[in-house]
């Protein structure tokens, strides 16, 4: 565990490059970021797009010579975000640097191994087995083919229930072994890498699921695993039809093609608003039984509400959450993990999430990538999401 000296102010930098030669792109981005931050950083996150192909792994393994930073993370992705721009295809790199006086920073690389008693996570630094920093949060990048992130989230909920986890699933690979992850000077094609940050620094999550509620909250009165059989004592599908009848044509179209069900993250509330729900896909319905199937397990007595998603809803949701973040002490650094189903696949104009972060919080040193699954808390519970923008705002405690 390293505690950075407290003589300098917090500072962040994010510089990108789309130069086709990867060594030249990394050198230029690293030099620019180091110059911007004043030559000293405690943490570096380097992101490389899949467009750089086979040159990626050797370039990542040589990064420690280019970036003299004690804590160094790297990952590959389908597309890269840096500043207010999103590079959804083609070659691109981003170098994000942080100087955080008084912060405790612990990088790690984890693997999941099967044992006779079940799976276990190996690779935790010894210092974390002894104690975690005060106010610790986790930045995590995982390989979707080899790392069961939901099991990891459940494990950390037992061991460190107050630690937020923000990150994403690497998205450069289309098959096992296709992603490259880096911590320090060592690269991996499986598992997960990350950093624990605490002490004098904090990770403040912003998690936008991009949905808005329709109808009203209802209580699950009969269910079975992922099947919602009754809501408020009546068949779930009957309740949905009632809501559908009250909608305009545009929302009816969304119900037919982009329907979701949210369950409240905390039942200890008198009322529920947008952002209080963990949203999951509706995957099917049965007209005979009136059951609705969702992509999650439901429990008797949970409060749920139907949601829809479209570009306008996603824009409004992220904008509202960023406005709220701007009302607190304004952060100077951000890491953005946005779904590869967002970007130009969802929004009518390019650069949406990156540009909105700058509009609401800028100028801010921001970098990130298009993920194959996003990690972030809803309420006090860390979750794996889809179609979400999960943002780690980093600043003083």
Phi and psi in degrees as a GROMACS rama.xvg file:
@    title "Ramachandran Plot"
@    xaxis  label "Phi"
@    yaxis  label "Psi"
@TYPE xy
-114.066  131.767  UNK-2
-105.293  119.766  UNK-3
-76.57  151.068  UNK-4
-63.0693  153.438  UNK-5
-104.536  24.7459  UNK-6
-88.0178  -19.0296  UNK-7
-114.95  160.575  UNK-8
-79.6889  159.308  UNK-9
-60.3948  138.369  UNK-10
-150.834  146.939  UNK-11
-136.938  153.824  UNK-12
-146.905  146.022  UNK-13
-142.144  120.226  UNK-14
-132.84  137.724  UNK-15
-120.211  168.851  UNK-16
-152.053  141.499  UNK-17
-114.691  19.6948  UNK-18
-60.1893  132.937  UNK-19
-62.9415  -36.6063  UNK-20
-77.8601  120.631  UNK-21
-64.5394  -40.783  UNK-22
-62.8189  -39.2871  UNK-23
-69.2211  -39.3581  UNK-24
-64.1599  -44.4889  UNK-25
-66.568  -42.0893  UNK-26
-61.9769  -43.1188  UNK-27
-67.9082  -44.5477  UNK-28
-66.4931  -41.4945  UNK-29
-64.396  -45.6585  UNK-30
-62.7262  -41.3158  UNK-31
-64.9594  -41.8106  UNK-32
-68.4575  -42.406  UNK-33
-62.6109  -40.6285  UNK-34
-64.6647  -40.0223  UNK-35
-66.6289  -35.566  UNK-36
-90.0644  -7.61279  UNK-37
94.4976  18.7213  UNK-38
92.2652  -13.7116  UNK-39
-129.659  129.881  UNK-40
-139.182  153.12  UNK-41
-98.2806  -26.4322  UNK-42
-139.717  134.979  UNK-43
-125.188  136.032  UNK-44
-121.183  120.754  UNK-45
-117.134  127.228  UNK-46
-122.18  134.598  UNK-47
-129.32  132.633  UNK-48
-78.0661  155.905  UNK-49
-61.9528  -18.7561  UNK-50
-62.7882  -13.9097  UNK-51
-85.8369  -8.3449  UNK-52
60.4855  -137.195  UNK-53
-70.5456  -11.2943  UNK-54
-76.2476  -9.23612  UNK-55
-65.561  -52.3035  UNK-56
-62.2554  -49.6571  UNK-57
-61.9173  -33.6351  UNK-58
-66.4461  -42.4654  UNK-59
-63.4873  -41.9314  UNK-60
-67.8317  -20.3578  UNK-61
-94.7091  6.15556  UNK-62
-67.1163  -31.8529  UNK-63
-61.7265  -24.8214  UNK-64
-77.0687  -27.0309  UNK-65
-87.7649  -32.9996  UNK-66
-120.294  98.383  UNK-67
-78.1881  72.1853  UNK-68
-124.198  136.277  UNK-69
-63.9017  -42.8188  UNK-70
-109.668  116.287  UNK-71
-130.341  121.853  UNK-72
-117.691  148.127  UNK-73
-145.169  153.807  UNK-74
-159.409  158.186  UNK-75
-110.25  151.491  UNK-76
-152.938  163.021  UNK-77
-60.5677  -42.6691  UNK-78
-146.635  160.42  UNK-79
-122.959  144.869  UNK-80
-113.262  138.758  UNK-81
-154.483  133.053  UNK-82
60.3202  -130.114  UNK-83
-100.057  13.847  UNK-84
-115.529  147.91  UNK-85
-120.46  125.239  UNK-86
-107.223  93.7948  UNK-87
-80.1593  -18.0678  UNK-88
-150.031  166.899  UNK-89
80.6126  175.8  UNK-90
-74.2726  133.711  UNK-91
-160.382  147.593  UNK-92
-135.214  155.981  UNK-93
-136.882  135.602  UNK-94
-119.097  118.602  UNK-95
-115.058  125.731  UNK-96
-121.584  147.194  UNK-97
-135.822  132.942  UNK-98
-113.598  119.667  UNK-99
-133.276  89.4354  UNK-100
-58.2072  132.845  UNK-101
78.8805  -1.39935  UNK-102
-75.8247  148.324  UNK-103
-104.106  122.209  UNK-104
-125.572  122.462  UNK-105
-128.32  102.85  UNK-106
-77.4329  154.847  UNK-107
-153.132  159.964  UNK-108
-131.88  128.983  UNK-109
-120.385  149.517  UNK-110
-128.783  155.173  UNK-111
-107.91  124.592  UNK-112
-121.837  143.117  UNK-113
-89.1793  137.336  UNK-114
-129.263  168.006  UNK-115
-57.8827  -23.8881  UNK-116
-96.3312  5.66483  UNK-117
119.536  -169.914  UNK-118
-81.7656  153.227  UNK-119
-142.374  153.548  UNK-120
-102.653  125.711  UNK-121
-119.161  150.956  UNK-122
115.84  -1.60908  UNK-123
-59.3574  133.228  UNK-124
-58.9589  144.553  UNK-125
-57.14  -36.9559  UNK-126
-62.294  -31.3068  UNK-127
-78.2939  -24.0961  UNK-128
-71.0204  -20.1192  UNK-129
-89.4716  -49.523  UNK-130
-164.777  149.493  UNK-131
-99.274  152.193  UNK-132
-62.2701  154.861  UNK-133
-62.428  135.247  UNK-134
65.8174  28.1353  UNK-135
-67.3024  143.376  UNK-136
-130.47  166.775  UNK-137
-124.051  129.702  UNK-138
-97.9183  129.936  UNK-139
-137.75  132.124  UNK-140
-124.539  125.688  UNK-141
-126.554  153.433  UNK-142
-85.2912  121.679  UNK-143
-68.1026  -18.5605  UNK-144
-85.983  -20.7901  UNK-145
-128.989  -6.21485  UNK-146
-123.289  113.163  UNK-147
-78.2934  87.1419  UNK-148
-65.5055  -31.5707  UNK-149
-68.2282  -34.2059  UNK-150
-67.1024  -38.1891  UNK-151
-64.2905  -43.0914  UNK-152
-59.7686  -43.4586  UNK-153
-63.7901  -40.4126  UNK-154
-63.1935  -44.1821  UNK-155
-69.896  -28.3861  UNK-156
-62.6326  -31.8598  UNK-157
-77.4865  -42.5924  UNK-158
-85.1004  -39.5309  UNK-159
-137.871  71.629  UNK-160
-64.6797  -18.4122  UNK-161
-97.3927  -0.910413  UNK-162
-86.0132  116.432  UNK-163
-71.8504  145.077  UNK-164
-116.791  124.96  UNK-165
-128.055  133.5  UNK-166
171.5  -157.483  UNK-167
-161.33  167.647  UNK-168
-91.512  128.985  UNK-169
-56.1089  142.6  UNK-170
-128.323  11.2791  UNK-171
-76.2186  -30.5345  UNK-172
-91.5976  141.716  UNK-173
-101.073  -2.6087  UNK-174
-152.092  164.896  UNK-175
-53.9322  137.47  UNK-176
86.6979  -0.704687  UNK-177
-87.0546  -10.6514  UNK-178
-101.785  152.326  UNK-179
-123.306  128.967  UNK-180
-120.766  150.986  UNK-181
-138.598  138.26  UNK-182
-137.759  128.612  UNK-183
61.212  -127.555  UNK-184
-104.423  11.771  UNK-185
-111.081  131.645  UNK-186
-107.779  156.665  UNK-187
-140.83  151.338  UNK-188
-112.726  16.3949  UNK-189
-156.473  169.781  UNK-190
85.0993  -147.251  UNK-191
-149.527  150.993  UNK-192
-126.839  157.817  UNK-193
-175.782  -171.546  UNK-194
-148.199  137.552  UNK-195
-95.3013  129.742  UNK-196
-124.621  128.589  UNK-197
-159.085  -152.474  UNK-198
68.5033  -116.524  UNK-199
-83.1697  1.88859  UNK-200
-125.994  158.651  UNK-201
-136.59  147.465  UNK-202
-100.071  122.016  UNK-203
-113.616  112.976  UNK-204
-79.0103  145.491  UNK-205
-127.896  117.063  UNK-206
-123.176  110.763  UNK-207
-110.113  112.308  UNK-208
-84.939  -7.164  UNK-209
72.5287  19.6285  UNK-210
-117.484  163.597  UNK-211
-133.568  147.577  UNK-212
-78.0852  151.243  UNK-213
-126.467  156.647  UNK-214
69.1703  -145.552  UNK-215
-137.175  162.631  UNK-216
-62.3135  143.369  UNK-217
-135.445  154.677  UNK-218
-101.043  134.689  UNK-219
-72.4858  116.194  UNK-220
-107.976  -9.67946  UNK-221
-157.912  134.085  UNK-222
-156.953  166.891  UNK-223
-153.448  106.456  UNK-224
54.5392  -112.763  UNK-225
-95.491  10.9336  UNK-226
-100.449  123.87  UNK-227
-94.2222  110.367  UNK-228
-91.104  -41.0876  UNK-229
-138.599  142.683  UNK-230
-123.814  121.467  UNK-231
58.556  33.7103  UNK-232
82.7321  6.47429  UNK-233
-130.97  157.12  UNK-234
-52.7912  137.478  UNK-235
-59.477  -41.4501  UNK-236
-66.3577  -33.3297  UNK-237
-64.6341  -40.7018  UNK-238
-62.3204  -42.1277  UNK-239
-63.9598  -39.8046  UNK-240
-63.2535  -36.8458  UNK-241
-61.6804  -44.7245  UNK-242
-64.7444  -43.6302  UNK-243
-56.7814  -37.6061  UNK-244
-66.473  -21.6336  UNK-245
-91.339  -5.76553  UNK-246
-90.4571  158.821  UNK-247
-81.1156  175.644  UNK-248
-62.1801  -38.492  UNK-249
-64.5375  -44.0251  UNK-250
-71.7522  -31.3375  UNK-251
-63.2754  -38.6544  UNK-252
-63.6002  -38.1448  UNK-253
-66.8948  -38.4736  UNK-254
-60.5404  -39.0022  UNK-255
-71.2166  -25.7986  UNK-256
-123.493  -13.8528  UNK-257
-147.685  53.8702  UNK-258
-92.6389  139.979  UNK-259
-137.854  162.529  UNK-260
-125.458  127.465  UNK-261
-104.942  139.328  UNK-262
-115.916  140.119  UNK-263
-64.4331  141.577  UNK-264
-73.3688  -31.4688  UNK-265
-137.73  124.192  UNK-266
-79.2577  -7.27563  UNK-267
-86.6123  53.9684  UNK-268
-138.182  151.096  UNK-269
-84.2923  -27.126  UNK-270
-143.05  161.134  UNK-271
-129.408  141.266  UNK-272
-131.35  173.618  UNK-273
-55.5426  133.873  UNK-274
99.2613  -14.1915  UNK-275
-86.9893  -4.19412  UNK-276
-111.252  139.409  UNK-277
-87.1247  114.567  UNK-278
-94.8378  134.092  UNK-279
-132.84  152.992  UNK-280
-65.5172  142.05  UNK-281
-85.6163  119.491  UNK-282
-103.729  -7.05787  UNK-283
173.492  170.486  UNK-284
-151.39  153.462  UNK-285
-120.857  115.534  UNK-286
-66.2292  -31.5736  UNK-287
-70.9464  -47.3975  UNK-288
-89.089  -20.5298  UNK-289
80.3289  12.7155  UNK-290
-83.0198  150.46  UNK-291
-123.194  131.122  UNK-292
-100.651  136.633  UNK-293
-126.287  167.156  UNK-294
-85.5059  48.8154  UNK-295
-168.136  168.856  UNK-296
-92.9248  134.242  UNK-297
-110.905  156.698  UNK-298
-124.955  150.195  UNK-299
-59.0407  134.178  UNK-300
90.5389  -6.17115  UNK-301
-69.309  146.67  UNK-302
-92.6478  129.805  UNK-303
-132.86  164.393  UNK-304
-153.001  140.253  UNK-305
-71.2755  145.886  UNK-306
-134.501  157.717  UNK-307
-128.972  157.983  UNK-308
-130.673  134.31  UNK-309
-153.754  179.733  UNK-310
-61.2837  -41.8211  UNK-311
-64.4958  -41.9388  UNK-312
-65.4557  -42.2631  UNK-313
-64.4136  -40.5854  UNK-314
-63.5257  -47.2926  UNK-315
-65.3842  -39.96  UNK-316
-65.9474  -48.599  UNK-317
-64.5612  -42.8602  UNK-318
-60.1981  -42.0968  UNK-319
-64.026  -43.0013  UNK-320
-67.0041  -37.8679  UNK-321
-69.4355  -36.1344  UNK-322
-58.8589  -42.0742  UNK-323
-64.7399  -40.6346  UNK-324
-65.3468  -35.3721  UNK-325
-69.504  -20.5321  UNK-326
-77.9351  -15.8624  UNK-327
-92.8861  176.982  UNK-328
-50.1901  121.472  UNK-329
-66.0635  124.207  UNK-330
-73.8189  159.345  UNK-331
-111.51  -6.57573  UNK-332
-137.894  143.977  UNK-333
-146.226  138.376  UNK-334
-115  126.122  UNK-335
-114.4  122.38  UNK-336
-117.077  103.392  UNK-337
-117.059  146.493  UNK-338
-64.8737  143.201  UNK-339
-73.1133  1.01036  UNK-340
-92.5407  -1.83899  UNK-341
-93.8351  -135.089  UNK-342
55.6357  -143.937  UNK-343
-71.8952  -10.1922  UNK-344
-74.194  -21.628  UNK-345
-115.177  -43.1589  UNK-346
-97.5119  149.687  UNK-347
-73.6498  -17.4244  UNK-348
-123.739  151.277  UNK-349
-71.8944  165.452  UNK-350
69.7826  21.5768  UNK-351
-57.5856  -60.3073  UNK-352
-65.9927  -44.3984  UNK-353
-61.0555  -43.6874  UNK-354
-68.019  -37.1175  UNK-355
-68.9084  -36.6338  UNK-356
-59.1536  -43.8303  UNK-357
-67.8062  -39.3702  UNK-358
-62.3566  -41.7725  UNK-359
-88.1407  -31.7201  UNK-360
-121.088  -6.135  UNK-361
-77.3871  169.122  UNK-362
-73.1731  133.364  UNK-363
-137.311  139.536  UNK-364
-74.5348  103.876  UNK-365
-128.074  138.989  UNK-366
-148.635  163.226  UNK-367
174.505  -163.656  UNK-368
-152.787  164.023  UNK-369
-81.8873  118.941  UNK-370
-104.197  160.839  UNK-371
-98.1332  30.7418  UNK-372
144.827  135.125  UNK-373
-118.443  147.717  UNK-374
-118.597  131.822  UNK-375
-178.919  159.452  UNK-376
-85.2693  143.958  UNK-377
-114.853  118.655  UNK-378
65.0803  -127.095  UNK-379
-103.842  10.1148  UNK-380
-112.565  122.111  UNK-381
-72.4451  140.909  UNK-382
-144.024  156.59  UNK-383
-95.2563  131.313  UNK-384
-121.803  171.954  UNK-385
-133.999  152.742  UNK-386
57.9285  30.9078  UNK-387
-117.509  152.029  UNK-388
-107.283  114.333  UNK-389
-112.755  120.501  UNK-390
-122.844  131.973  UNK-391
-100.541  110.469  UNK-392
-90.3145  126.35  UNK-393
-116.962  131.64  UNK-394
-167.758  -172.641  UNK-395
-63.45  155.001  UNK-396
